[in-house]
Amino acid sequence: MSTPATGPDDLGAEFPDRGAMKVAMTQFLAAAGHADAAASDAPARSAEAWADELLSGYQTDPATILECTFDELDGDLVTLSSIPFVSVCSHHVLPFFGQAHVAYLPGERLLGLGRMEELVYCLSRRLQLQERLGQEIAAHLADGVGARGAACVLEAEHLCVFARGKRQRGPVARTTAFAGDLRDDRDFRQQCLALLGGFVADATRIEERGQ
């Protein structure tokens, strides 16, 4: 199985630091020429939004979400589509948002559908890259419940794309991530993509170009 990605996203309980964020936002507003806003309660409100919402995923260990399972032998593919998420790009520190489509092949345990949604929420509410977010969801899901395989398809719009320059809103980035049998077995993978929302045609063309 794949190993969940680790690194700067694995922070301790002391983060996010709301006090430090308030100081930083005060400095940011002053540097942007908004001294009045810097002297108001705007920095505190901003720090609260970042610490308690946009980066709240750091305060939850994904492993705890996956602890509540029930026994199941030889289960078929389980999918959950159109899970809304909001995350923050670690390159520009701007939001990206969209839908996650998640699937796994159970081994000896099943995970509640609500837990799949919680996993997406936990991992998305961190500084992320879309590609890495999908990989982390698939890897945690595969390893956390002993699944034979897992997959994650993400569709997202990025504020760093359409809010900069004269670009317009509209482009949607799609990424796929696979683990275990859903990575190694093409038939399983195609079945999974079809169930997750019609990605099978695009995926087939991509694979054929790569052969």
C-alpha positions in Angstrom: 0.0 0.0 0.0 1.0 3.6 -0.4 2.3 5.6 2.6 0.5 8.8 3.4 2.6 11.8 2.6 4.3 13.4 5.5 6.3 16.6 6.0 5.5 20.2 6.8 1.7 19.5 6.9 2.2 17.2 10.0 2.1 20.0 12.6 1.7 19.8 16.3 -1.4 20.8 18.4 0.0 24.3 18.9 -0.6 25.2 15.2 -2.3 27.1 13.7 -1.1 29.9 16.1 -4.0 32.4 16.2 -2.0 35.0 18.1 0.9 35.0 15.6 -1.6 35.1 12.7 -3.3 38.2 14.2 0.1 40.0 14.5 0.9 39.0 10.9 -2.4 40.2 9.6 -2.0 43.5 11.4 1.3 44.0 9.6 -0.1 42.8 6.3 -3.0 45.4 6.4 -0.6 48.2 7.4 1.8 47.2 4.6 -1.1 47.3 2.2 -1.9 50.9 3.2 -4.9 50.1 5.4 -3.8 51.4 8.8 -7.4 51.9 10.0 -8.2 48.3 9.3 -5.0 47.2 11.0 -6.1 49.0 14.1 -9.6 47.6 14.1 -10.8 44.1 14.9 -10.2 42.9 11.3 -6.8 41.1 12.1 -8.5 39.1 15.0 -11.4 38.1 12.7 -9.1 37.1 10.0 -6.9 35.1 12.3 -10.0 33.3 13.7 -11.1 32.4 10.2 -7.8 31.0 9.2 -7.1 29.1 12.4 -10.6 27.8 13.1 -11.8 27.2 9.5 -9.3 27.3 6.6 -6.5 25.6 8.4 -8.5 23.7 11.0 -7.4 20.3 9.4 -4.1 20.5 11.3 -6.0 20.0 14.6 -7.2 16.6 13.6 -5.2 13.4 13.0 -6.6 11.6 9.9 -5.9 8.3 11.6 -8.6 9.0 14.3 -11.2 9.5 11.6 -10.5 6.1 10.2 -10.6 4.2 13.5 -14.4 3.6 13.5 -14.9 0.7 11.0 -16.9 -2.5 10.9 -16.0 -6.0 9.7 -16.7 -6.9 6.0 -15.1 -9.6 3.9 -14.6 -9.4 0.2 -16.5 -6.1 -0.2 -17.0 -4.5 -3.6 -16.1 -1.0 -4.7 -17.4 1.8 -2.4 -17.7 5.2 -3.9 -18.7 8.6 -2.6 -19.0 11.4 -5.2 -19.4 15.2 -5.2 -17.9 15.9 -1.7 -17.5 19.7 -1.6 -14.2 21.0 -0.3 -12.2 24.2 0.2 -8.5 24.3 0.5 -5.6 26.8 0.4 -2.9 26.6 -2.2 0.6 26.5 -0.6 2.1 28.3 -3.5 0.1 31.6 -3.4 -1.8 31.1 -0.1 -5.1 31.6 -2.0 -8.1 29.2 -1.8 -9.0 26.6 -4.3 -12.3 24.8 -4.1 -14.5 22.2 -5.8 -15.6 18.6 -5.4 -13.8 15.4 -4.4 -14.9 11.9 -5.6 -13.5 9.1 -3.5 -13.5 5.3 -3.8 -12.0 2.3 -2.1 -12.0 -1.5 -2.4 -12.6 -2.9 1.1 -10.3 -5.5 2.6 -11.6 -6.8 5.9 -13.2 -3.5 7.1 -15.7 -1.0 5.9 -15.7 2.7 6.7 -18.8 4.7 7.2 -19.6 7.1 4.4 -19.6 10.1 6.7 -16.0 9.2 7.7 -14.9 9.4 4.1 -16.3 13.0 3.9 -14.6 13.8 7.2 -11.3 12.6 5.8 -11.6 15.0 2.8 -12.5 17.9 5.1 -9.5 17.2 7.4 -6.9 16.9 4.7 -8.3 19.8 2.6 -8.3 22.3 5.5 -4.5 22.6 5.3 -2.0 24.4 3.1 -2.1 22.0 0.1 -1.5 21.4 -3.6 -4.3 19.8 -5.4 -2.2 16.9 -6.6 -0.8 16.2 -3.1 -4.3 16.5 -1.5 -5.6 13.7 -3.8 -2.6 11.5 -3.1 -3.0 12.0 0.7 -6.7 11.2 0.6 -6.1 8.0 -1.4 -3.1 6.9 0.7 -4.8 7.5 4.1 -8.0 5.8 2.9 -6.1 2.7 1.7 -3.8 2.3 4.7 -6.2 3.5 7.4 -8.8 0.8 6.8 -6.6 -1.9 5.2 -8.3 -1.4 1.8 -7.1 -3.3 -1.2 -7.1 -0.1 -3.1 -8.3 3.5 -3.1 -8.8 6.4 -5.4 -9.5 10.1 -5.3 -10.5 12.4 -8.2 -10.5 16.1 -7.5 -12.2 18.9 -9.6 -11.3 22.4 -8.5 -11.2 26.0 -9.4 -8.1 28.0 -8.2 -8.3 31.6 -7.1 -4.6 32.0 -7.9 -5.6 31.3 -11.6 -8.7 33.4 -12.2 -8.2 36.2 -9.7 -4.8 37.3 -11.0 -4.3 39.5 -14.1 -7.1 39.6 -16.5 -8.1 36.0 -16.3 -11.7 34.9 -16.0 -13.3 32.3 -13.8 -13.9 29.0 -15.5 -10.9 26.7 -15.9 -11.3 23.6 -13.8 -8.3 21.5 -12.7 -8.9 17.7 -12.5 -6.4 15.4 -10.8 -6.5 11.6 -10.1 -4.7 9.6 -7.4 -4.7 5.9 -6.9 -3.4 3.4 -4.4 -3.2 -0.4 -4.3 -5.3 -2.4 -6.7 -6.9 0.7 -8.1 -3.5 1.9 -9.1 -2.1 -1.4 -10.4 -5.2 -3.0 -12.1 -6.4 -1.1 -15.2 -9.9 -2.7 -15.2 -10.5 -1.9 -11.6 -9.3 1.7 -12.2 -11.6 2.2 -15.2 -14.6 0.8 -13.3 -13.8 3.2 -10.5 -13.5 6.2 -12.7 -16.7 5.4 -14.5 -18.6 5.2 -11.2 -17.0 8.4 -9.9 -18.6 10.5 -12.6 -17.7 9.7 -16.2 -13.9 10.2 -16.1 -13.3 6.9 -17.9 -13.1 8.3 -21.4 -10.6 11.0 -20.5 -8.6 8.5 -18.5 -8.5 6.0 -21.3 -7.3 8.6 -23.8 -4.5 9.7 -21.4 -3.4 6.1 -20.9 -3.4 5.4 -24.6 -1.3 8.4 -25.3 1.2 7.2 -22.7 1.6 3.7 -24.2 
